[in-house]
Amino acid sequence: MDEIKRLAETDKIDSPQDLENKLLELKAKGYGILECIIYVRFNQECSLINAKSIVINSAAWIDQKEDFMQHQAEQEAEFFEAMKNDPKNNEKS
């Protein structure tokens, strides 16, 4: 993560088209969708939610958007199910 963060902080990307090109370049170099989200987050100095939206709707990643969103929903459901069964969540103060 440090490598992609450093790269994001040193790159100067001003236009949406330059950012699109950079995401295509990062993907071609083997960076994954999560690393691209981190890159956009730090390069564009935006929220994690905005960075995710930019990446999953980019030309580089649009073909994997549905799978990524489904995986994320499954992980969230699994997390909430585990929390529901956590005895600490059922303790009264």
Secondary structure, DSSP 8 states (H G I E B T S, - for coil): -HHHHHHHHH----SHHHHHHHHHHHHHTT--HHHHHHHHHHHTT--HHHHHHHHHTSTTTGGGHHHHHHHHHHHHHHHHHHHHT-GGGG---
